[in-house]
Amino acid sequence: MTGTTGENDAIRVAVSAVIFSLRTAAEGDRLMLPLVRRTRDPHRGAWALPGGWLDPAEDLDAAASRTLAETTGLKPSYLEQLYTFGDLGRSPTRAISIVYWALLRSDLVDAQRAAVGAPENVEWFDVDALPALAFDHNRIADCALDRLRNKVAYSRIAAGLLPDEFTLTELREVYETVLGRRLDPSNFRRLLEGSDELVPTESFRTGKHRPARLYRYHAEA
């Protein structure tokens, strides 16, 4: 083990999170994430990912949930550890960030923020149009987005962005929004209807077109 006691004591550990949700924009639903405007130096006034210092008596998952709630008023539907960032020079003081990525159902965002009062220094940004962020947070956000886009291709991770029941069209639109490209509707439907992950319900959603059956994910799949 190298370094003096004083050098090791100077290392601080932070826990941050990149939380994704689908938000309605002028051009339709977009994959977005909340950023927090910093109120202190360094990078006072810059946008940053939500986070905070790790309490010595706190486990990592609890710290990630706590810092998200304190900075954004949000409680994610899905939370997973992403990576540890600790490059030299990423902060004026030696700091290591344990980063999580999270998902939040779009139908819960406004309700959660209304329940606790939306912080004034929090705004949602399109993942493809982020401003210059404090520290190395642009790199972190890119890493989290890559993880989400890779994982959505082989898992049921889209459930973290949807209500409990949804139409196949709504599910396909989630995949398209996350991946940033169009999918063939017929192939998508055929693929999902042939899997054992989705369970058709007895409910239908009505609208301008013919009623669409609602599905849910199989709890034990």
Biotite code that builds the C-alpha atoms (Angstrom):
import biotite.structure as struc

atoms = struc.array([
    struc.Atom([0.000, 0.000, 0.000], chain_id="A", res_id=1, res_name="MET", atom_name="CA", element="C"),
    struc.Atom([1.536, 3.317, -1.030], chain_id="A", res_id=2, res_name="THR", atom_name="CA", element="C"),
    struc.Atom([1.033, 6.875, 0.099], chain_id="A", res_id=3, res_name="GLY", atom_name="CA", element="C"),
    struc.Atom([0.977, 8.441, 3.529], chain_id="A", res_id=4, res_name="THR", atom_name="CA", element="C"),
    struc.Atom([-1.977, 8.418, 5.899], chain_id="A", res_id=5, res_name="THR", atom_name="CA", element="C"),
    struc.Atom([-2.639, 12.052, 5.155], chain_id="A", res_id=6, res_name="GLY", atom_name="CA", element="C"),
    struc.Atom([-2.855, 11.399, 1.415], chain_id="A", res_id=7, res_name="GLU", atom_name="CA", element="C"),
    struc.Atom([-5.318, 8.552, 1.904], chain_id="A", res_id=8, res_name="ASN", atom_name="CA", element="C"),
    struc.Atom([-7.444, 10.591, 4.268], chain_id="A", res_id=9, res_name="ASP", atom_name="CA", element="C"),
    struc.Atom([-7.772, 13.248, 1.580], chain_id="A", res_id=10, res_name="ALA", atom_name="CA", element="C"),
    struc.Atom([-9.523, 10.840, -0.806], chain_id="A", res_id=11, res_name="ILE", atom_name="CA", element="C"),
    struc.Atom([-13.286, 11.343, -0.776], chain_id="A", res_id=12, res_name="ARG", atom_name="CA", element="C"),
    struc.Atom([-15.933, 8.980, -2.139], chain_id="A", res_id=13, res_name="VAL", atom_name="CA", element="C"),
    struc.Atom([-19.040, 10.281, -3.878], chain_id="A", res_id=14, res_name="ALA", atom_name="CA", element="C"),
    struc.Atom([-22.092, 8.443, -5.173], chain_id="A", res_id=15, res_name="VAL", atom_name="CA", element="C"),
    struc.Atom([-23.751, 9.790, -8.324], chain_id="A", res_id=16, res_name="SER", atom_name="CA", element="C"),
    struc.Atom([-26.533, 8.577, -10.597], chain_id="A", res_id=17, res_name="ALA", atom_name="CA", element="C"),
    struc.Atom([-27.636, 8.951, -14.197], chain_id="A", res_id=18, res_name="VAL", atom_name="CA", element="C"),
    struc.Atom([-31.415, 8.553, -14.155], chain_id="A", res_id=19, res_name="ILE", atom_name="CA", element="C"),
    struc.Atom([-33.256, 8.093, -17.439], chain_id="A", res_id=20, res_name="PHE", atom_name="CA", element="C"),
    struc.Atom([-36.934, 8.579, -18.182], chain_id="A", res_id=21, res_name="SER", atom_name="CA", element="C"),
    struc.Atom([-39.150, 9.190, -21.188], chain_id="A", res_id=22, res_name="LEU", atom_name="CA", element="C"),
    struc.Atom([-40.433, 12.752, -21.318], chain_id="A", res_id=23, res_name="ARG", atom_name="CA", element="C"),
    struc.Atom([-42.795, 14.367, -23.802], chain_id="A", res_id=24, res_name="THR", atom_name="CA", element="C"),
    struc.Atom([-41.186, 16.998, -26.011], chain_id="A", res_id=25, res_name="ALA", atom_name="CA", element="C"),
    struc.Atom([-42.387, 18.962, -29.034], chain_id="A", res_id=26, res_name="ALA", atom_name="CA", element="C"),
    struc.Atom([-41.164, 16.233, -31.389], chain_id="A", res_id=27, res_name="GLU", atom_name="CA", element="C"),
    struc.Atom([-42.609, 13.388, -29.294], chain_id="A", res_id=28, res_name="GLY", atom_name="CA", element="C"),
    struc.Atom([-41.310, 11.255, -26.448], chain_id="A", res_id=29, res_name="ASP", atom_name="CA", element="C"),
    struc.Atom([-37.604, 11.659, -25.833], chain_id="A", res_id=30, res_name="ARG", atom_name="CA", element="C"),
    struc.Atom([-35.128, 9.879, -23.574], chain_id="A", res_id=31, res_name="LEU", atom_name="CA", element="C"),
    struc.Atom([-34.098, 12.467, -21.013], chain_id="A", res_id=32, res_name="MET", atom_name="CA", element="C"),
    struc.Atom([-32.186, 12.785, -17.756], chain_id="A", res_id=33, res_name="LEU", atom_name="CA", element="C"),
    struc.Atom([-32.300, 15.307, -14.898], chain_id="A", res_id=34, res_name="PRO", atom_name="CA", element="C"),
    struc.Atom([-29.339, 17.561, -14.173], chain_id="A", res_id=35, res_name="LEU", atom_name="CA", element="C"),
    struc.Atom([-28.654, 19.682, -11.110], chain_id="A", res_id=36, res_name="VAL", atom_name="CA", element="C"),
    struc.Atom([-27.241, 23.214, -11.338], chain_id="A", res_id=37, res_name="ARG", atom_name="CA", element="C"),
    struc.Atom([-24.347, 23.511, -8.892], chain_id="A", res_id=38, res_name="ARG", atom_name="CA", element="C"),
    struc.Atom([-24.633, 26.159, -6.196], chain_id="A", res_id=39, res_name="THR", atom_name="CA", element="C"),
    struc.Atom([-21.024, 26.050, -4.992], chain_id="A", res_id=40, res_name="ARG", atom_name="CA", element="C"),
    struc.Atom([-17.465, 25.915, -6.279], chain_id="A", res_id=41, res_name="ASP", atom_name="CA", element="C"),
    struc.Atom([-15.928, 24.245, -8.148], chain_id="A", res_id=42, res_name="PRO", atom_name="CA", element="C"),
    struc.Atom([-18.036, 24.690, -11.278], chain_id="A", res_id=43, res_name="HIS", atom_name="CA", element="C"),
    struc.Atom([-20.568, 26.957, -9.568], chain_id="A", res_id=44, res_name="ARG", atom_name="CA", element="C"),
    struc.Atom([-23.524, 27.491, -11.912], chain_id="A", res_id=45, res_name="GLY", atom_name="CA", element="C"),
    struc.Atom([-22.671, 24.522, -14.152], chain_id="A", res_id=46, res_name="ALA", atom_name="CA", element="C"),
    struc.Atom([-24.960, 21.557, -14.698], chain_id="A", res_id=47, res_name="TRP", atom_name="CA", element="C"),
    struc.Atom([-23.984, 18.258, -13.107], chain_id="A", res_id=48, res_name="ALA", atom_name="CA", element="C"),
    struc.Atom([-25.331, 14.789, -12.457], chain_id="A", res_id=49, res_name="LEU", atom_name="CA", element="C"),
    struc.Atom([-27.193, 14.336, -9.163], chain_id="A", res_id=50, res_name="PRO", atom_name="CA", element="C"),
    struc.Atom([-25.103, 12.902, -6.362], chain_id="A", res_id=51, res_name="GLY", atom_name="CA", element="C"),
    struc.Atom([-23.436, 13.477, -3.026], chain_id="A", res_id=52, res_name="GLY", atom_name="CA", element="C"),
    struc.Atom([-20.804, 12.229, -0.610], chain_id="A", res_id=53, res_name="TRP", atom_name="CA", element="C"),
    struc.Atom([-20.968, 8.698, 0.755], chain_id="A", res_id=54, res_name="LEU", atom_name="CA", element="C"),
    struc.Atom([-21.818, 8.440, 4.438], chain_id="A", res_id=55, res_name="ASP", atom_name="CA", element="C"),
    struc.Atom([-19.372, 6.040, 6.187], chain_id="A", res_id=56, res_name="PRO", atom_name="CA", element="C"),
    struc.Atom([-22.299, 4.219, 7.792], chain_id="A", res_id=57, res_name="ALA", atom_name="CA", element="C"),
    struc.Atom([-24.232, 3.817, 4.531], chain_id="A", res_id=58, res_name="GLU", atom_name="CA", element="C"),
    struc.Atom([-24.167, 1.066, 1.922], chain_id="A", res_id=59, res_name="ASP", atom_name="CA", element="C"),
    struc.Atom([-23.791, 2.040, -1.710], chain_id="A", res_id=60, res_name="LEU", atom_name="CA", element="C"),
    struc.Atom([-27.313, 1.282, -2.975], chain_id="A", res_id=61, res_name="ASP", atom_name="CA", element="C"),
    struc.Atom([-28.823, 3.234, -0.090], chain_id="A", res_id=62, res_name="ALA", atom_name="CA", element="C"),
    struc.Atom([-26.496, 6.162, -0.782], chain_id="A", res_id=63, res_name="ALA", atom_name="CA", element="C"),
    struc.Atom([-27.470, 6.209, -4.458], chain_id="A", res_id=64, res_name="ALA", atom_name="CA", element="C"),
    struc.Atom([-31.180, 6.256, -3.593], chain_id="A", res_id=65, res_name="SER", atom_name="CA", element="C"),
    struc.Atom([-30.700, 8.897, -0.892], chain_id="A", res_id=66, res_name="ARG", atom_name="CA", element="C"),
    struc.Atom([-28.669, 11.302, -3.010], chain_id="A", res_id=67, res_name="THR", atom_name="CA", element="C"),
    struc.Atom([-31.158, 11.006, -5.869], chain_id="A", res_id=68, res_name="LEU", atom_name="CA", element="C"),
    struc.Atom([-34.053, 11.776, -3.544], chain_id="A", res_id=69, res_name="ALA", atom_name="CA", element="C"),
    struc.Atom([-32.238, 14.702, -1.916], chain_id="A", res_id=70, res_name="GLU", atom_name="CA", element="C"),
    struc.Atom([-31.121, 16.342, -5.155], chain_id="A", res_id=71, res_name="THR", atom_name="CA", element="C"),
    struc.Atom([-34.022, 15.598, -7.516], chain_id="A", res_id=72, res_name="THR", atom_name="CA", element="C"),
    struc.Atom([-36.956, 14.348, -5.428], chain_id="A", res_id=73, res_name="GLY", atom_name="CA", element="C"),
    struc.Atom([-37.034, 11.167, -7.528], chain_id="A", res_id=74, res_name="LEU", atom_name="CA", element="C"),
    struc.Atom([-37.161, 7.467, -6.615], chain_id="A", res_id=75, res_name="LYS", atom_name="CA", element="C"),
    struc.Atom([-36.128, 5.212, -9.523], chain_id="A", res_id=76, res_name="PRO", atom_name="CA", element="C"),
    struc.Atom([-37.981, 2.147, -10.767], chain_id="A", res_id=77, res_name="SER", atom_name="CA", element="C"),
    struc.Atom([-34.657, 0.445, -11.516], chain_id="A", res_id=78, res_name="TYR", atom_name="CA", element="C"),
    struc.Atom([-31.167, 1.053, -10.105], chain_id="A", res_id=79, res_name="LEU", atom_name="CA", element="C"),
    struc.Atom([-27.877, -0.611, -11.062], chain_id="A", res_id=80, res_name="GLU", atom_name="CA", element="C"),
    struc.Atom([-24.254, 0.165, -10.351], chain_id="A", res_id=81, res_name="GLN", atom_name="CA", element="C"),
    struc.Atom([-22.459, 1.354, -13.482], chain_id="A", res_id=82, res_name="LEU", atom_name="CA", element="C"),
    struc.Atom([-18.768, 2.013, -12.901], chain_id="A", res_id=83, res_name="TYR", atom_name="CA", element="C"),
    struc.Atom([-16.262, 3.684, -10.618], chain_id="A", res_id=84, res_name="THR", atom_name="CA", element="C"),
    struc.Atom([-14.646, 6.865, -11.922], chain_id="A", res_id=85, res_name="PHE", atom_name="CA", element="C"),
    struc.Atom([-11.432, 7.973, -10.254], chain_id="A", res_id=86, res_name="GLY", atom_name="CA", element="C"),
    struc.Atom([-9.090, 9.527, -12.797], chain_id="A", res_id=87, res_name="ASP", atom_name="CA", element="C"),
    struc.Atom([-6.522, 11.925, -11.432], chain_id="A", res_id=88, res_name="LEU", atom_name="CA", element="C"),
    struc.Atom([-7.494, 15.532, -12.085], chain_id="A", res_id=89, res_name="GLY", atom_name="CA", element="C"),
    struc.Atom([-11.222, 14.895, -12.381], chain_id="A", res_id=90, res_name="ARG", atom_name="CA", element="C"),
    struc.Atom([-11.744, 17.123, -9.333], chain_id="A", res_id=91, res_name="SER", atom_name="CA", element="C"),
    struc.Atom([-9.667, 19.764, -7.504], chain_id="A", res_id=92, res_name="PRO", atom_name="CA", element="C"),
    struc.Atom([-9.550, 17.370, -4.532], chain_id="A", res_id=93, res_name="THR", atom_name="CA", element="C"),
    struc.Atom([-8.913, 13.638, -4.900], chain_id="A", res_id=94, res_name="ARG", atom_name="CA", element="C"),
    struc.Atom([-12.391, 12.186, -5.368], chain_id="A", res_id=95, res_name="ALA", atom_name="CA", element="C"),
    struc.Atom([-13.690, 8.819, -6.488], chain_id="A", res_id=96, res_name="ILE", atom_name="CA", element="C"),
    struc.Atom([-17.254, 8.572, -7.783], chain_id="A", res_id=97, res_name="SER", atom_name="CA", element="C"),
    struc.Atom([-19.235, 5.352, -7.632], chain_id="A", res_id=98, res_name="ILE", atom_name="CA", element="C"),
    struc.Atom([-21.856, 5.854, -10.324], chain_id="A", res_id=99, res_name="VAL", atom_name="CA", element="C"),
    struc.Atom([-25.229, 4.210, -10.752], chain_id="A", res_id=100, res_name="TYR", atom_name="CA", element="C"),
    struc.Atom([-27.611, 4.337, -13.660], chain_id="A", res_id=101, res_name="TRP", atom_name="CA", element="C"),
    struc.Atom([-31.331, 4.297, -13.050], chain_id="A", res_id=102, res_name="ALA", atom_name="CA", element="C"),
    struc.Atom([-34.684, 4.238, -14.810], chain_id="A", res_id=103, res_name="LEU", atom_name="CA", element="C"),
    struc.Atom([-37.917, 5.937, -13.830], chain_id="A", res_id=104, res_name="LEU", atom_name="CA", element="C"),
    struc.Atom([-41.350, 5.286, -15.271], chain_id="A", res_id=105, res_name="ARG", atom_name="CA", element="C"),
    struc.Atom([-42.590, 8.345, -17.112], chain_id="A", res_id=106, res_name="SER", atom_name="CA", element="C"),
    struc.Atom([-45.973, 8.180, -15.373], chain_id="A", res_id=107, res_name="ASP", atom_name="CA", element="C"),
    struc.Atom([-44.282, 8.543, -11.971], chain_id="A", res_id=108, res_name="LEU", atom_name="CA", element="C"),
    struc.Atom([-41.966, 11.505, -12.595], chain_id="A", res_id=109, res_name="VAL", atom_name="CA", element="C"),
    struc.Atom([-44.447, 14.330, -12.070], chain_id="A", res_id=110, res_name="ASP", atom_name="CA", element="C"),
    struc.Atom([-46.219, 12.554, -9.194], chain_id="A", res_id=111, res_name="ALA", atom_name="CA", element="C"),
    struc.Atom([-42.991, 11.999, -7.276], chain_id="A", res_id=112, res_name="GLN", atom_name="CA", element="C"),
    struc.Atom([-41.763, 15.539, -7.746], chain_id="A", res_id=113, res_name="ARG", atom_name="CA", element="C"),
    struc.Atom([-45.144, 16.987, -6.751], chain_id="A", res_id=114, res_name="ALA", atom_name="CA", element="C"),
    struc.Atom([-45.159, 14.897, -3.576], chain_id="A", res_id=115, res_name="ALA", atom_name="CA", element="C"),
    struc.Atom([-41.852, 16.291, -2.306], chain_id="A", res_id=116, res_name="VAL", atom_name="CA", element="C"),
    struc.Atom([-41.705, 19.625, -4.128], chain_id="A", res_id=117, res_name="GLY", atom_name="CA", element="C"),
    struc.Atom([-39.591, 19.895, -7.257], chain_id="A", res_id=118, res_name="ALA", atom_name="CA", element="C"),
    struc.Atom([-36.136, 21.413, -6.556], chain_id="A", res_id=119, res_name="PRO", atom_name="CA", element="C"),
    struc.Atom([-35.694, 24.688, -8.424], chain_id="A", res_id=120, res_name="GLU", atom_name="CA", element="C"),
    struc.Atom([-32.173, 23.852, -9.627], chain_id="A", res_id=121, res_name="ASN", atom_name="CA", element="C"),
    struc.Atom([-33.174, 20.637, -11.451], chain_id="A", res_id=122, res_name="VAL", atom_name="CA", element="C"),
    struc.Atom([-34.037, 20.467, -15.154], chain_id="A", res_id=123, res_name="GLU", atom_name="CA", element="C"),
    struc.Atom([-34.519, 17.637, -17.647], chain_id="A", res_id=124, res_name="TRP", atom_name="CA", element="C"),
    struc.Atom([-32.301, 17.424, -20.743], chain_id="A", res_id=125, res_name="PHE", atom_name="CA", element="C"),
    struc.Atom([-32.420, 15.322, -23.901], chain_id="A", res_id=126, res_name="ASP", atom_name="CA", element="C"),
    struc.Atom([-29.663, 12.690, -23.731], chain_id="A", res_id=127, res_name="VAL", atom_name="CA", element="C"),
    struc.Atom([-28.541, 13.653, -27.233], chain_id="A", res_id=128, res_name="ASP", atom_name="CA", element="C"),
    struc.Atom([-28.297, 17.379, -26.435], chain_id="A", res_id=129, res_name="ALA", atom_name="CA", element="C"),
    struc.Atom([-26.569, 17.681, -23.073], chain_id="A", res_id=130, res_name="LEU", atom_name="CA", element="C"),
    struc.Atom([-24.746, 20.911, -22.182], chain_id="A", res_id=131, res_name="PRO", atom_name="CA", element="C"),
    struc.Atom([-21.121, 20.959, -21.047], chain_id="A", res_id=132, res_name="ALA", atom_name="CA", element="C"),
    struc.Atom([-21.266, 19.404, -17.580], chain_id="A", res_id=133, res_name="LEU", atom_name="CA", element="C"),
    struc.Atom([-19.111, 19.856, -14.498], chain_id="A", res_id=134, res_name="ALA", atom_name="CA", element="C"),
    struc.Atom([-16.155, 17.552, -13.836], chain_id="A", res_id=135, res_name="PHE", atom_name="CA", element="C"),
    struc.Atom([-16.195, 14.447, -16.095], chain_id="A", res_id=136, res_name="ASP", atom_name="CA", element="C"),
    struc.Atom([-19.972, 14.120, -16.029], chain_id="A", res_id=137, res_name="HIS", atom_name="CA", element="C"),
    struc.Atom([-20.392, 14.200, -19.822], chain_id="A", res_id=138, res_name="ASN", atom_name="CA", element="C"),
    struc.Atom([-18.200, 11.116, -20.032], chain_id="A", res_id=139, res_name="ARG", atom_name="CA", element="C"),
    struc.Atom([-20.206, 9.465, -17.254], chain_id="A", res_id=140, res_name="ILE", atom_name="CA", element="C"),
    struc.Atom([-23.532, 10.242, -18.934], chain_id="A", res_id=141, res_name="ALA", atom_name="CA", element="C"),
    struc.Atom([-22.248, 8.799, -22.229], chain_id="A", res_id=142, res_name="ASP", atom_name="CA", element="C"),
    struc.Atom([-21.108, 5.639, -20.455], chain_id="A", res_id=143, res_name="CYS", atom_name="CA", element="C"),
    struc.Atom([-24.528, 5.204, -18.795], chain_id="A", res_id=144, res_name="ALA", atom_name="CA", element="C"),
    struc.Atom([-26.333, 5.732, -22.100], chain_id="A", res_id=145, res_name="LEU", atom_name="CA", element="C"),
    struc.Atom([-24.154, 3.107, -23.775], chain_id="A", res_id=146, res_name="ASP", atom_name="CA", element="C"),
    struc.Atom([-24.962, 0.643, -20.990], chain_id="A", res_id=147, res_name="ARG", atom_name="CA", element="C"),
    struc.Atom([-28.701, 1.287, -21.320], chain_id="A", res_id=148, res_name="LEU", atom_name="CA", element="C"),
    struc.Atom([-28.679, 0.918, -25.113], chain_id="A", res_id=149, res_name="ARG", atom_name="CA", element="C"),
    struc.Atom([-26.646, -2.285, -24.955], chain_id="A", res_id=150, res_name="ASN", atom_name="CA", element="C"),
    struc.Atom([-28.775, -3.821, -22.221], chain_id="A", res_id=151, res_name="LYS", atom_name="CA", element="C"),
    struc.Atom([-32.159, -2.987, -23.771], chain_id="A", res_id=152, res_name="VAL", atom_name="CA", element="C"),
    struc.Atom([-31.260, -5.254, -26.685], chain_id="A", res_id=153, res_name="ALA", atom_name="CA", element="C"),
    struc.Atom([-31.133, -8.441, -24.587], chain_id="A", res_id=154, res_name="TYR", atom_name="CA", element="C"),
    struc.Atom([-33.127, -7.827, -21.401], chain_id="A", res_id=155, res_name="SER", atom_name="CA", element="C"),
    struc.Atom([-36.515, -6.649, -20.177], chain_id="A", res_id=156, res_name="ARG", atom_name="CA", element="C"),
    struc.Atom([-35.005, -3.387, -18.981], chain_id="A", res_id=157, res_name="ILE", atom_name="CA", element="C"),
    struc.Atom([-37.695, -1.403, -20.833], chain_id="A", res_id=158, res_name="ALA", atom_name="CA", element="C"),
    struc.Atom([-40.043, -2.337, -17.975], chain_id="A", res_id=159, res_name="ALA", atom_name="CA", element="C"),
    struc.Atom([-38.330, 0.330, -15.896], chain_id="A", res_id=160, res_name="GLY", atom_name="CA", element="C"),
    struc.Atom([-39.644, 3.000, -18.272], chain_id="A", res_id=161, res_name="LEU", atom_name="CA", element="C"),
    struc.Atom([-43.221, 1.731, -18.671], chain_id="A", res_id=162, res_name="LEU", atom_name="CA", element="C"),
    struc.Atom([-46.370, 1.487, -16.546], chain_id="A", res_id=163, res_name="PRO", atom_name="CA", element="C"),
    struc.Atom([-47.295, -1.998, -15.298], chain_id="A", res_id=164, res_name="ASP", atom_name="CA", element="C"),
    struc.Atom([-49.522, -2.552, -18.354], chain_id="A", res_id=165, res_name="GLU", atom_name="CA", element="C"),
    struc.Atom([-48.770, -1.349, -21.875], chain_id="A", res_id=166, res_name="PHE", atom_name="CA", element="C"),
    struc.Atom([-49.531, -1.985, -25.531], chain_id="A", res_id=167, res_name="THR", atom_name="CA", element="C"),
    struc.Atom([-47.018, -3.562, -27.881], chain_id="A", res_id=168, res_name="LEU", atom_name="CA", element="C"),
    struc.Atom([-46.864, -0.263, -29.755], chain_id="A", res_id=169, res_name="THR", atom_name="CA", element="C"),
    struc.Atom([-45.927, 1.567, -26.550], chain_id="A", res_id=170, res_name="GLU", atom_name="CA", element="C"),
    struc.Atom([-43.258, -1.033, -25.822], chain_id="A", res_id=171, res_name="LEU", atom_name="CA", element="C"),
    struc.Atom([-41.835, -0.734, -29.347], chain_id="A", res_id=172, res_name="ARG", atom_name="CA", element="C"),
    struc.Atom([-41.753, 3.048, -29.051], chain_id="A", res_id=173, res_name="GLU", atom_name="CA", element="C"),
    struc.Atom([-39.711, 2.727, -25.847], chain_id="A", res_id=174, res_name="VAL", atom_name="CA", element="C"),
    struc.Atom([-37.171, 0.573, -27.668], chain_id="A", res_id=175, res_name="TYR", atom_name="CA", element="C"),
    struc.Atom([-37.065, 3.023, -30.571], chain_id="A", res_id=176, res_name="GLU", atom_name="CA", element="C"),
    struc.Atom([-36.592, 6.009, -28.286], chain_id="A", res_id=177, res_name="THR", atom_name="CA", element="C"),
    struc.Atom([-33.805, 4.350, -26.307], chain_id="A", res_id=178, res_name="VAL", atom_name="CA", element="C"),
    struc.Atom([-31.994, 2.994, -29.366], chain_id="A", res_id=179, res_name="LEU", atom_name="CA", element="C"),
    struc.Atom([-32.547, 6.124, -31.427], chain_id="A", res_id=180, res_name="GLY", atom_name="CA", element="C"),
    struc.Atom([-33.764, 4.261, -34.517], chain_id="A", res_id=181, res_name="ARG", atom_name="CA", element="C"),
    struc.Atom([-36.948, 2.866, -36.017], chain_id="A", res_id=182, res_name="ARG", atom_name="CA", element="C"),
    struc.Atom([-37.883, -0.809, -35.674], chain_id="A", res_id=183, res_name="LEU", atom_name="CA", element="C"),
    struc.Atom([-40.063, -2.811, -38.030], chain_id="A", res_id=184, res_name="ASP", atom_name="CA", element="C"),
    struc.Atom([-43.470, -3.095, -36.284], chain_id="A", res_id=185, res_name="PRO", atom_name="CA", element="C"),
    struc.Atom([-44.327, -6.522, -37.725], chain_id="A", res_id=186, res_name="SER", atom_name="CA", element="C"),
    struc.Atom([-40.993, -8.101, -36.816], chain_id="A", res_id=187, res_name="ASN", atom_name="CA", element="C"),
    struc.Atom([-41.093, -6.560, -33.346], chain_id="A", res_id=188, res_name="PHE", atom_name="CA", element="C"),
    struc.Atom([-44.602, -7.883, -32.669], chain_id="A", res_id=189, res_name="ARG", atom_name="CA", element="C"),
    struc.Atom([-43.734, -11.333, -33.998], chain_id="A", res_id=190, res_name="ARG", atom_name="CA", element="C"),
    struc.Atom([-40.605, -11.520, -31.840], chain_id="A", res_id=191, res_name="LEU", atom_name="CA", element="C"),
    struc.Atom([-42.388, -10.529, -28.620], chain_id="A", res_id=192, res_name="LEU", atom_name="CA", element="C"),
    struc.Atom([-45.515, -12.572, -29.173], chain_id="A", res_id=193, res_name="GLU", atom_name="CA", element="C"),
    struc.Atom([-43.301, -15.623, -29.548], chain_id="A", res_id=194, res_name="GLY", atom_name="CA", element="C"),
    struc.Atom([-41.559, -15.062, -26.202], chain_id="A", res_id=195, res_name="SER", atom_name="CA", element="C"),
    struc.Atom([-42.719, -16.106, -22.739], chain_id="A", res_id=196, res_name="ASP", atom_name="CA", element="C"),
    struc.Atom([-41.864, -12.780, -21.102], chain_id="A", res_id=197, res_name="GLU", atom_name="CA", element="C"),
    struc.Atom([-45.074, -10.943, -21.992], chain_id="A", res_id=198, res_name="LEU", atom_name="CA", element="C"),
    struc.Atom([-48.506, -11.841, -20.649], chain_id="A", res_id=199, res_name="VAL", atom_name="CA", element="C"),
    struc.Atom([-51.619, -10.573, -22.479], chain_id="A", res_id=200, res_name="PRO", atom_name="CA", element="C"),
    struc.Atom([-54.210, -9.084, -20.152], chain_id="A", res_id=201, res_name="THR", atom_name="CA", element="C"),
    struc.Atom([-57.979, -8.906, -20.591], chain_id="A", res_id=202, res_name="GLU", atom_name="CA", element="C"),
    struc.Atom([-57.812, -5.114, -20.879], chain_id="A", res_id=203, res_name="SER", atom_name="CA", element="C"),
    struc.Atom([-57.657, -2.944, -23.978], chain_id="A", res_id=204, res_name="PHE", atom_name="CA", element="C"),
    struc.Atom([-56.674, 0.655, -24.604], chain_id="A", res_id=205, res_name="ARG", atom_name="CA", element="C"),
    struc.Atom([-59.059, 2.577, -26.808], chain_id="A", res_id=206, res_name="THR", atom_name="CA", element="C"),
    struc.Atom([-58.203, 5.575, -28.952], chain_id="A", res_id=207, res_name="GLY", atom_name="CA", element="C"),
    struc.Atom([-58.491, 6.850, -32.506], chain_id="A", res_id=208, res_name="LYS", atom_name="CA", element="C"),
    struc.Atom([-57.765, 3.388, -33.909], chain_id="A", res_id=209, res_name="HIS", atom_name="CA", element="C"),
    struc.Atom([-59.031, -0.059, -33.013], chain_id="A", res_id=210, res_name="ARG", atom_name="CA", element="C"),
    struc.Atom([-58.615, -1.102, -29.343], chain_id="A", res_id=211, res_name="PRO", atom_name="CA", element="C"),
    struc.Atom([-55.112, -2.328, -28.493], chain_id="A", res_id=212, res_name="ALA", atom_name="CA", element="C"),
    struc.Atom([-54.572, -5.157, -26.041], chain_id="A", res_id=213, res_name="ARG", atom_name="CA", element="C"),
    struc.Atom([-52.583, -4.380, -22.907], chain_id="A", res_id=214, res_name="LEU", atom_name="CA", element="C"),
    struc.Atom([-49.687, -6.588, -21.877], chain_id="A", res_id=215, res_name="TYR", atom_name="CA", element="C"),
    struc.Atom([-47.536, -6.938, -18.784], chain_id="A", res_id=216, res_name="ARG", atom_name="CA", element="C"),
    struc.Atom([-44.229, -8.603, -18.109], chain_id="A", res_id=217, res_name="TYR", atom_name="CA", element="C"),
    struc.Atom([-44.385, -12.140, -16.707], chain_id="A", res_id=218, res_name="HIS", atom_name="CA", element="C"),
    struc.Atom([-43.389, -11.794, -13.057], chain_id="A", res_id=219, res_name="ALA", atom_name="CA", element="C"),
    struc.Atom([-41.506, -15.108, -13.000], chain_id="A", res_id=220, res_name="GLU", atom_name="CA", element="C"),
    struc.Atom([-39.888, -14.981, -16.442], chain_id="A", res_id=221, res_name="ALA", atom_name="CA", element="C"),
])
